[in-house]
Amino acid sequence: MSESATPYVPQKVWAWDTENGGKFASINRPVAGATHEKVLPVGKHPLQLYSLATPNGVKVTILLEELLALGHTDAEYDAYLINIGSGDQFGSGFVAINPNSKIPALLDRSTTPETRVFESGAILVYLAEKCGAFLPTEPSMRAECMSWLFWQMGSAPYLGGGFGHFYAYSPDRIKYCIDRYAMEVKRQLDVLNLHLETRQYLCGDDYTIADMANYAWYGALVLHNIYNAAEFLEVASYTHVVRWAKQIEERPAVQRGRRVNRSWGPEEERVVERHGASDFG
């Protein structure tokens, strides 16, 4: 990749360039709705998850595995793979659950009528409230947890869609874009690092959905070199974030959750579909 030599001058009216290059050119589009008919599979459990083991998907499977580890049998779930590279998210069945065509999407069949939940943060809150776990009930602590959850929801697009896109996926490496988003990601890491300097978890001593949501993105950044940017961003220097992420990743439920709907990497790390505890071997 190289710096763009010709300045881009926007047209008076934007026009969709379907051949704009980039890794995701074949699945990004400026309109919503289904592109094809496809019925989603349905398993035996009340909770049906349609997802992929990206950070946003991992948030939810970690919570589900943590709930099951606590003995919440109403958190039993079937997890089906949505291959976003093949456009599964634009099938009619998936769009009926998530009109935004993004993973993850959850269908709770234990309610009448069935409850659809989309947006990963909304799914975390829904499940935590349903099972009464990992979301504080005391007002000030609940507000703290929700604040860090929504902080992640608002911040991660700068990491993934901003920095990750322009650093790792863009057909042209544009200095301004990389510098702009690298600066913001480093600021975000510093926000977490300063906060975690005096706390075990984001909300103090209690592990919550705020930790799960933030770990899925920032834990992956500091421990697993997503976007091959660990050296570029000097992630090891954020020592409190690294400590926090390692502590979370040691949890067996987190290790299981990271494997669900994973279709790449070593075979022993994949659980492409999940229908029960036995799927983990």
C-alpha positions in Angstrom: 0.0 0.0 0.0 1.1 3.5 -0.7 0.2 7.1 -0.1 -2.5 8.4 -2.4 -0.8 10.8 -4.9 -4.0 12.4 -6.3 -6.1 14.5 -3.9 -9.7 13.3 -3.6 -12.2 16.0 -4.6 -15.8 15.0 -3.6 -18.5 15.0 -6.2 -21.4 17.3 -5.7 -23.6 14.3 -5.0 -22.0 11.1 -3.6 -22.1 8.1 -5.9 -21.5 4.5 -4.8 -18.3 3.0 -6.3 -18.9 -0.7 -6.1 -15.3 -1.4 -7.1 -13.7 0.9 -4.4 -11.2 -1.8 -3.4 -10.6 -2.6 0.2 -11.2 -5.9 2.0 -14.9 -5.3 2.6 -15.9 -3.8 -0.7 -18.0 -6.8 -1.6 -20.2 -6.6 1.5 -20.5 -2.9 2.2 -23.4 -1.0 0.6 -25.4 2.2 1.2 -28.8 0.6 1.5 -30.5 -1.6 4.0 -32.8 -4.7 3.8 -32.4 -8.3 2.7 -30.7 -9.2 -0.5 -31.9 -12.8 -0.6 -34.2 -15.2 1.1 -32.7 -17.4 3.8 -34.3 -19.0 6.8 -32.2 -19.2 9.9 -31.6 -22.5 11.6 -33.2 -23.0 15.0 -31.8 -25.2 17.8 -33.3 -26.7 20.9 -32.6 -24.0 23.4 -34.7 -20.8 24.1 -31.8 -18.5 23.2 -30.7 -18.5 19.6 -27.6 -16.6 18.8 -26.5 -15.7 15.2 -23.0 -14.4 15.3 -19.3 -14.5 14.5 -16.3 -14.5 16.8 -15.3 -10.9 16.1 -15.0 -8.7 19.2 -18.7 -7.7 19.1 -19.7 -11.4 18.9 -17.3 -12.5 21.6 -18.8 -10.1 24.1 -22.0 -12.0 24.0 -20.7 -15.6 24.0 -18.4 -14.7 27.0 -21.4 -13.5 28.9 -23.5 -16.5 28.1 -20.7 -18.9 29.1 -20.2 -16.9 32.3 -23.9 -17.1 33.1 -23.9 -20.9 32.5 -20.9 -21.2 34.8 -22.9 -19.5 37.6 -25.7 -22.1 37.1 -28.1 -20.0 35.1 -29.7 -22.7 33.0 -32.0 -20.2 31.3 -28.8 -18.9 29.5 -28.4 -22.2 27.5 -28.1 -21.3 23.9 -27.5 -22.4 20.4 -25.0 -20.3 18.4 -25.0 -20.4 14.6 -22.3 -18.9 12.5 -23.0 -15.9 10.3 -20.4 -15.6 7.7 -20.3 -11.9 7.0 -17.7 -12.4 4.2 -20.4 -14.4 2.3 -23.2 -11.9 3.1 -25.1 -14.1 5.5 -26.1 -11.0 7.4 -28.2 -9.9 4.4 -30.4 -13.0 4.4 -34.1 -12.4 5.1 -34.1 -14.4 8.4 -31.2 -12.5 9.8 -32.5 -9.1 8.8 -35.8 -9.9 10.5 -33.9 -10.1 13.8 -31.4 -7.3 13.1 -32.5 -4.8 10.5 -29.0 -3.2 10.7 -27.5 -6.4 9.3 -24.6 -6.6 11.8 -23.6 -9.4 14.1 -24.5 -10.4 16.7 -28.3 -11.0 16.8 -30.2 -12.8 19.5 -33.7 -14.4 19.5 -35.2 -15.3 22.9 -37.9 -17.9 22.2 -38.8 -18.2 25.9 -41.0 -15.1 25.7 -44.4 -14.5 24.1 -44.0 -13.0 21.6 -40.4 -14.0 20.9 -37.9 -11.2 21.7 -35.4 -10.1 19.2 -32.3 -8.2 20.5 -29.7 -6.6 18.3 -26.6 -4.4 19.0 -24.1 -6.2 21.3 -24.5 -3.8 24.2 -28.2 -4.2 24.2 -27.8 -8.0 24.2 -25.4 -7.8 27.2 -27.9 -5.7 29.2 -30.8 -7.9 28.2 -29.1 -11.1 29.3 -27.6 -9.7 32.4 -31.1 -8.4 33.5 -32.8 -11.6 32.5 -30.4 -13.7 34.7 -29.7 -11.1 37.4 -26.0 -11.3 37.1 -23.0 -9.2 36.1 -24.9 -5.9 36.2 -25.0 -4.1 39.5 -28.4 -3.2 41.0 -27.2 -0.4 43.3 -27.9 2.8 41.4 -24.5 4.4 41.5 -22.7 1.2 40.6 -25.2 0.4 37.9 -24.6 3.8 36.4 -20.8 3.2 36.5 -21.2 -0.1 34.7 -23.5 1.3 32.1 -21.2 4.3 31.6 -18.2 2.0 30.8 -20.4 -0.2 28.6 -21.6 2.7 26.6 -18.1 4.1 26.5 -17.0 1.0 24.8 -19.9 1.1 22.3 -19.0 4.6 21.4 -15.2 4.2 21.4 -14.6 0.9 19.6 -15.7 2.2 16.2 -12.6 4.5 16.3 -10.5 1.4 17.0 -12.1 -1.0 14.5 -13.8 1.0 11.8 -11.2 3.9 12.1 -7.8 2.7 13.0 -8.1 -0.9 12.1 -9.7 -0.1 8.7 -7.1 2.5 7.6 -4.1 0.7 9.1 -4.8 -2.8 8.0 -7.5 -3.0 5.4 -7.6 0.2 3.3 -6.1 -0.2 -0.2 -4.2 3.1 0.4 -2.3 3.9 3.5 -3.3 7.5 4.1 -1.1 9.2 6.7 -3.7 11.6 7.9 -6.3 8.8 8.6 -3.8 6.5 10.3 -2.4 9.3 12.5 -5.8 10.6 13.4 -7.2 7.2 14.5 -3.9 6.0 16.1 -4.0 9.1 18.3 -7.5 8.4 19.4 -6.9 4.7 20.1 -3.9 5.6 22.2 -6.0 8.1 24.1 -8.6 5.4 24.7 -6.0 3.0 26.0 -4.7 5.8 28.3 -8.3 6.3 29.6 -8.5 2.6 30.5 -5.0 2.5 31.8 -5.4 5.4 34.2 -8.8 4.1 35.4 -7.5 0.6 36.0 -4.4 1.8 37.9 -6.4 1.7 41.2 -9.1 -0.8 40.3 -9.2 -4.6 39.7 -12.0 -4.2 37.2 -13.7 -1.3 35.5 -16.3 -1.0 38.3 -14.0 -1.8 41.2 -13.9 -5.3 42.7 -16.8 -6.6 40.7 -16.5 -8.2 37.3 -19.3 -7.0 35.0 -20.6 -6.8 31.5 -18.6 -3.6 31.1 -15.4 -5.6 31.5 -16.6 -8.3 29.0 -17.5 -5.7 26.4 -14.2 -3.7 26.8 -12.1 -6.9 27.0 -13.4 -8.1 23.7 -11.9 -5.1 22.0 -9.1 -3.7 24.1 -8.0 -7.1 25.5 -7.7 -8.4 21.9 -5.7 -5.3 21.1 -3.1 -5.6 23.9 -2.9 -9.4 24.1 -3.5 -10.7 20.5 -2.0 -8.1 18.2 -5.2 -7.4 16.2 -4.4 -5.4 13.1 -0.7 -6.3 13.6 -0.4 -3.0 15.4 1.0 -4.0 18.8 4.4 -2.4 18.2 3.0 0.6 16.3 0.6 1.5 19.2 3.1 0.4 21.9 0.3 -1.5 23.6 2.7 -3.1 26.1 3.2 0.3 27.7 -0.4 0.3 29.0 0.5 -2.0 31.8 -2.7 -1.8 33.8 -4.8 -2.6 30.7 -2.5 -5.6 30.0 -2.9 -6.8 33.6 -6.7 -6.5 33.5 -7.0 -8.2 30.2 -4.8 -11.1 31.3 -6.8 -11.5 34.4 -10.1 -11.7 32.4 -8.6 -14.1 29.9 -7.7 -16.6 32.6 -11.3 -17.2 33.3 -12.5 -20.6 31.8 -15.8 -19.1 30.6 -13.9 -16.4 28.7 -11.8 -19.0 27.1 -14.9 -20.9 26.0 -16.7 -17.8 24.8 -13.7 -16.8 22.6 -14.1 -20.1 20.7 -17.8 -19.9 19.9 -18.5 -19.1 16.2 -14.8 -19.0 15.4 -14.1 -20.5 12.0 -10.4 -19.6 11.7 -7.2 -20.3 13.5 -6.1 -23.6 15.1 -8.7 -26.4 15.0 -8.6 -26.7 18.8 -9.7 -23.1 19.2 -12.8 -23.4 16.9 -16.3 -24.1 17.9 -18.1 -23.0 14.7 -21.5 -23.9 16.1 -22.4 -24.3 19.8 -25.3 -26.3 21.1 -24.1 -27.5 24.4 -21.1 -27.8 26.8 -20.0 -31.0 25.0 -19.1 -28.9 21.9 -16.0 -27.7 23.7 -14.6 -31.2 23.9 
